[in-house]
Amino acid sequence: MTSPQTLSEAARREVAMWAADCAEHVLSLFEAEAPTDDRPREAIARARAFGRGDLDAAGEIRRRFVAVRAASAVSSPAAAAAARAAAQAAAVPHMGAHALGAAAYAAKAAGLAAPDHPQAVHDEVTWQLGQMTARTRAALRLLPPLGEDPAGPLGAGLLASGVLASVIREIQAELAPS
């Protein structure tokens, strides 16, 4: 039995595009520090290619850890969070819940890059919500609330605490039916 965090392949393809948008929005934070390291940019491109149907899930599942290694190549927390956003986007073919991870790390990167702007994380989430299509919203609504299902990234791992958890909860609250 698969986790409800996996989503169908069609739903994963849909949310991969949004996750790529979220990661790319903060990619410059990584590239400013490591301009010759193309791992995060390539991860975002692969997430988009998967979303278009140009790549299969199996191949991308094997490659999902490449971009996360780029986080250790930079020293600023904002740049590392931007690399992790790209890695989460690249992991969407494995499990759709990683799309929320991409958004959370992107918002964290934005906040870390603007310590004098307390609204930076919220502003990034607002931007992210504005990038969602109706189909993306519908797919993300299929995910269980953060912490409800332990079998995946929305379980008790890194995404379930701190600013990452706050971002995911904010997004999921906005997706909830009114």
Salt bridges, closest charged atoms under 4 A:
GLU9 OE2 - ARG13 NH2 2.63
GLU14 OE1 - ARG135 NH2 3.13
ASP21 OD1 - ARG48 NH2 2.61
GLU24 OE2 - ARG41 NH1 3.73
GLU24 OE1 - ARG48 NH2 3.10
GLU31 OE2 - ARG41 NE 2.76
ASP37 OD2 - ARG39 NH2 2.55
ASP54 OD2 - ARG52 NE 2.92
GLU60 OE1 - ARG46 NE 2.96
GLU60 OE2 - ARG63 NH1 3.96
ASP123 OD2 - HIS117 NE2 2.74
GLU124 OE2 - HIS25 ND1 2.73
GLU170 OE2 - HIS122 ND1 2.57
